[in-house]
């Protein structure tokens, strides 16, 4: 009985951490939630952002930011691609301000700076953890 009492809280906490979606289950963000960087850029590169599966924030969209501009509203298990100019870029996530639920009442701003060469494609994951909340990280697969 003591063992069950010790293990059960750990299992409950682990249940809220995110996990990489099976590639067959990943869906593209619908076009009505792709808000910027969708047109090809001559001499540019591509940024691909994938949001993990998981219970934390599952009913909420997260704003994907490119150079601090909202580029998409992404849900769990979704992926979005962005066509951007080559050079130094800032990729981040933030609260979806178009959301009218409690999800939009929090605070969230995570950013990564990256150099992007012409023709290069960089991949990122949005992950969630109980302790640290949401984060964006490079996805080197």
Beta strands, then each sheet from edge to edge (+ up, - down):
strand 1: 27-28
strand 2: 45-51
strand 3: 62-66
strand 4: 69-74
strand 5: 78-84
strand 6: 87-95
strand 7: 109-116
strand 8: 121-129
strand 9: 133-138
sheet 1: 1+ 5+ 2- 8- 9+
sheet 2: 4+ 3- 6+ 7-
end
